[in-house]
């Protein structure tokens, strides 16, 4: 097995131990075009959950503001659960499914590179 295949596969498998760090390091250290290609692909696949997680923190913040406005006695048009009360649960479900899909995709790509 060649070292370039091993490095390219390691970029994908780094989702388990160094998701953002290892593909960036390998991208800047190596001169091989094939390894750089796989490092970029794996970095993008590792960045997607990170960006969505940041968006989730924003959603959670809005839901907390909505919850505190209800507790402070500010008038609200709807009683019961609104979107901002359910948003953290919906986000957690969507984020979990997306993360599992991305991990499986990275495993499949890493195995394909090794073959």
Backbone bond lengths (Angstrom), bond angles and torsions (degrees), N, CA, C in turn:
res aa  C-N    CA-C-N  psi(-1)  N-CA   C-N-CA  omega(-1)  CA-C   N-CA-C  phi
1 X - - - 1.448 - - 1.532 108.16 -
2 X 1.298 115.34 135.37 1.454 119.97 -178.13 1.523 110.83 -82.09
3 X 1.319 115.20 155.11 1.454 120.36 179.50 1.520 112.50 -67.53
4 X 1.351 117.82 -31.63 1.459 118.75 -179.28 1.523 112.04 -67.33
5 X 1.320 116.68 -35.86 1.468 119.27 175.86 1.527 110.94 -67.69
6 X 1.303 115.64 -38.84 1.464 119.95 179.80 1.532 111.45 -65.91
7 X 1.321 116.76 -41.99 1.468 119.89 177.98 1.527 111.49 -66.07
8 X 1.332 116.69 -41.44 1.464 119.99 179.16 1.528 110.61 -63.67
9 X 1.325 117.37 -42.26 1.461 120.51 178.70 1.524 110.98 -68.16
10 X 1.316 116.48 -35.74 1.462 120.55 178.91 1.530 111.81 -62.98
11 X 1.320 116.33 -31.70 1.472 119.76 175.70 1.528 110.47 -60.25
12 X 1.321 116.60 -42.99 1.466 120.03 179.50 1.524 111.87 -71.80
13 X 1.332 116.41 -40.84 1.462 119.43 -178.07 1.522 112.68 -73.92
14 X 1.321 117.35 -10.44 1.464 120.06 -179.82 1.522 112.24 -70.24
15 X 1.311 118.12 -3.73 1.465 120.81 175.72 1.531 110.29 -60.65
16 X 1.338 117.24 -20.45 1.460 121.19 -179.12 1.528 114.15 -89.26
17 X 1.346 118.04 -24.67 1.463 117.77 -173.71 1.529 114.54 -131.10
18 X 1.310 121.17 -27.93 1.466 122.24 178.36 1.529 108.98 -151.95
19 X 1.322 117.47 71.38 1.467 120.48 -168.80 1.524 115.82 -57.82
20 X 1.284 119.43 -44.38 1.457 119.85 -176.75 1.521 112.82 -98.21
21 X 1.294 116.16 -28.58 1.458 120.70 -171.90 1.527 113.17 -74.55
22 X 1.297 117.72 -49.48 1.465 120.80 -173.56 1.528 113.14 -65.00
23 X 1.338 121.12 -46.59 1.475 118.60 178.24 1.527 113.18 -60.88
24 X 1.332 117.57 -35.40 1.462 119.98 178.47 1.523 110.40 -67.18
25 X 1.323 116.88 -44.88 1.464 120.64 179.31 1.525 110.75 -61.73
26 X 1.324 117.15 -46.71 1.467 120.74 -179.35 1.525 110.55 -65.17
27 X 1.326 117.31 -37.21 1.470 120.17 179.76 1.530 111.22 -61.69
28 X 1.318 117.37 -42.70 1.458 119.88 -176.96 1.533 113.57 -83.12
29 X 1.304 118.72 -21.79 1.464 120.82 -178.06 1.531 111.66 -85.09
30 X 1.306 118.35 -40.39 1.463 121.09 -172.31 1.529 111.96 -83.60
31 X 1.327 114.79 156.22 1.460 121.73 175.57 1.526 112.36 -108.40
32 X 1.310 117.46 -9.44 1.467 122.38 -177.43 1.523 109.96 -73.84
33 X 1.340 116.48 129.88 1.470 121.20 -177.59 1.534 112.05 -66.34
34 X 1.322 116.67 -38.00 1.466 120.14 -178.80 1.530 111.35 -65.25
35 X 1.315 116.85 -41.26 1.465 120.03 178.84 1.524 110.14 -67.58
36 X 1.337 117.22 -39.79 1.471 119.94 177.71 1.524 110.91 -62.70
37 X 1.334 116.67 -38.98 1.464 120.87 178.38 1.530 110.52 -60.55
38 X 1.314 116.79 -48.21 1.465 120.44 -179.28 1.528 111.59 -69.73
39 X 1.328 117.27 -32.89 1.465 119.82 177.37 1.526 110.46 -65.37
40 X 1.342 116.87 -40.43 1.478 119.67 177.85 1.520 111.39 -65.71
41 X 1.327 116.20 -43.70 1.473 119.24 179.93 1.521 111.54 -62.29
42 X 1.320 115.76 -43.37 1.463 118.24 -179.25 1.525 110.81 -69.73
43 X 1.322 118.00 -35.10 1.460 120.35 177.81 1.521 111.24 -64.07
44 X 1.319 117.00 -41.70 1.471 119.79 177.55 1.524 110.29 -64.03
45 X 1.316 116.76 -41.48 1.463 118.76 179.63 1.527 111.80 -68.85
46 X 1.320 117.91 -23.51 1.464 120.59 176.28 1.528 111.32 -85.52
47 X 1.326 117.28 -25.33 1.463 120.67 179.85 1.529 112.64 -77.07
48 X 1.312 117.22 -30.16 1.466 120.68 -177.10 1.531 111.88 -56.43
49 X 1.342 120.43 -50.71 1.466 118.73 178.60 1.532 112.85 -64.69
50 X 1.331 117.13 -31.66 1.462 119.81 -179.94 1.523 110.81 -66.64
51 X 1.315 117.10 -44.65 1.466 120.96 178.98 1.526 110.41 -65.00
52 X 1.310 116.94 -41.10 1.461 120.01 179.15 1.521 110.90 -67.70
53 X 1.317 117.65 -33.57 1.458 120.68 176.97 1.527 111.32 -65.35
54 X 1.317 117.32 -39.59 1.464 120.54 175.91 1.522 110.29 -63.09
55 X 1.334 116.99 -41.79 1.464 120.11 176.00 1.525 110.65 -62.68
56 X 1.309 117.17 -34.43 1.466 120.92 177.55 1.512 112.45 -65.06
57 X 1.331 117.07 -36.89 1.462 119.50 176.15 1.521 111.03 -64.06
58 X 1.328 116.79 -36.47 1.467 120.23 177.00 1.528 109.67 -65.85
59 X 1.318 117.01 -43.81 1.473 120.79 178.53 1.520 110.27 -62.06
60 X 1.325 116.57 -42.61 1.456 120.08 179.11 1.524 110.91 -63.24
61 X 1.325 117.13 -38.35 1.467 120.48 178.01 1.519 111.20 -62.80
62 X 1.338 117.26 -44.20 1.456 119.97 177.62 1.526 111.69 -63.11
63 X 1.321 116.19 -37.59 1.463 118.02 179.73 1.522 110.88 -68.64
64 X 1.324 117.40 -33.83 1.467 119.94 177.47 1.522 111.00 -68.60
65 X 1.355 117.23 -39.74 1.463 120.11 177.16 1.521 110.27 -63.77
66 X 1.318 116.78 -38.64 1.455 120.57 178.69 1.523 110.48 -65.50
67 X 1.326 116.55 -40.37 1.459 120.72 -179.29 1.523 110.79 -68.38
68 X 1.325 118.26 -40.60 1.466 120.11 -179.72 1.518 111.32 -70.37
69 X 1.323 118.61 -30.75 1.467 119.51 177.33 1.526 110.34 -68.59
70 X 1.310 117.25 -32.04 1.470 119.59 176.07 1.522 111.19 -69.45
71 X 1.327 115.81 -39.01 1.455 118.85 -179.56 1.521 111.90 -70.03
72 X 1.316 117.67 -30.39 1.457 120.52 -177.78 1.518 112.41 -79.50
73 X 1.314 119.04 -4.86 1.456 122.12 175.54 1.511 114.64 91.02
74 X 1.338 116.99 12.36 1.454 118.79 177.02 1.520 108.81 -69.96
75 X 1.324 117.51 142.34 1.467 119.06 -178.23 1.523 112.05 -65.77
76 X 1.297 114.12 144.98 1.453 120.66 179.53 1.516 108.52 -132.17
77 X 1.329 116.37 144.84 1.464 120.07 -178.28 1.519 112.01 -73.72
78 X 1.300 116.98 -36.08 1.466 118.93 -176.86 1.527 110.17 -114.93
79 X 1.290 114.00 143.86 1.452 119.56 175.68 1.514 107.53 -107.76
80 X 1.293 116.80 146.47 1.454 120.74 -175.20 1.510 109.47 102.07
81 X 1.315 116.57 -153.25 1.462 120.66 -176.61 1.516 110.30 -92.05
82 X 1.298 115.95 126.46 1.450 122.28 173.63 1.517 109.37 -101.27
83 X 1.316 114.58 -174.04 1.454 119.63 -178.34 1.524 111.61 -62.87
84 X 1.328 117.54 -43.50 1.452 120.04 -174.83 1.523 112.52 -70.37
85 X 1.326 117.60 -20.63 1.460 119.01 174.95 1.528 111.24 -79.11
86 X 1.327 116.37 -31.48 1.470 120.58 -179.80 1.525 113.04 -91.04
87 X 1.328 117.11 -14.20 1.463 120.76 -175.06 1.525 113.47 -57.79
88 X 1.337 121.38 -43.46 1.473 118.48 179.31 1.533 113.11 -61.72
89 X 1.310 117.26 -36.04 1.468 119.70 179.30 1.527 111.20 -70.37
90 X 1.333 116.15 -41.88 1.462 119.72 176.98 1.520 110.74 -64.17
91 X 1.329 116.99 -41.30 1.454 120.71 179.33 1.523 111.02 -63.08
92 X 1.318 117.15 -43.69 1.459 120.70 -179.47 1.524 110.50 -61.39
93 X 1.308 117.37 -41.42 1.459 121.31 178.65 1.525 110.98 -64.69
94 X 1.323 117.49 -48.72 1.460 121.34 -178.69 1.523 110.74 -65.79
95 X 1.328 117.05 -42.77 1.460 120.61 -179.69 1.532 111.19 -64.06
96 X 1.310 117.35 -41.85 1.456 120.65 178.69 1.517 112.39 -61.97
97 X 1.332 116.59 -44.50 1.463 120.12 178.41 1.522 111.40 -64.58
98 X 1.325 116.34 -43.70 1.459 119.79 179.75 1.525 111.45 -64.30
99 X 1.320 117.64 -39.93 1.458 120.91 179.62 1.521 111.15 -64.79
100 X 1.318 117.31 -41.25 1.472 120.50 177.50 1.522 110.59 -63.30
101 X 1.324 117.21 -41.80 1.468 121.09 178.97 1.527 110.47 -63.24
102 X 1.322 117.20 -42.55 1.465 120.38 -178.88 1.524 111.11 -68.24
103 X 1.318 117.95 -38.51 1.469 120.09 177.59 1.531 110.16 -64.31
104 X 1.324 117.21 -43.80 1.465 120.43 178.48 1.527 110.22 -63.02
105 X 1.349 117.43 -41.41 1.455 121.07 179.18 1.530 110.56 -62.11
106 X 1.330 117.05 -42.17 1.464 120.34 179.02 1.525 111.63 -64.22
107 X 1.311 117.16 -39.16 1.474 120.26 177.57 1.526 110.22 -63.97
108 X 1.324 116.45 -45.66 1.467 120.31 -179.91 1.528 110.83 -61.65
109 X 1.328 116.90 -44.14 1.465 119.98 -179.86 1.529 111.36 -65.55
110 X 1.321 116.69 -39.62 1.468 119.74 178.13 1.511 112.02 -63.63
111 X 1.314 117.71 -40.61 1.468 121.24 178.29 1.534 110.07 -68.03
112 X 1.340 117.50 -39.16 1.467 119.70 177.81 1.523 111.81 -61.87
113 X 1.317 116.37 -38.88 1.467 119.68 179.64 1.526 110.18 -66.81
114 X 1.308 117.81 -36.90 1.459 120.79 -178.83 1.523 113.43 -70.92
115 X 1.324 117.43 -23.51 1.480 119.57 -178.40 1.506 112.02 -75.64
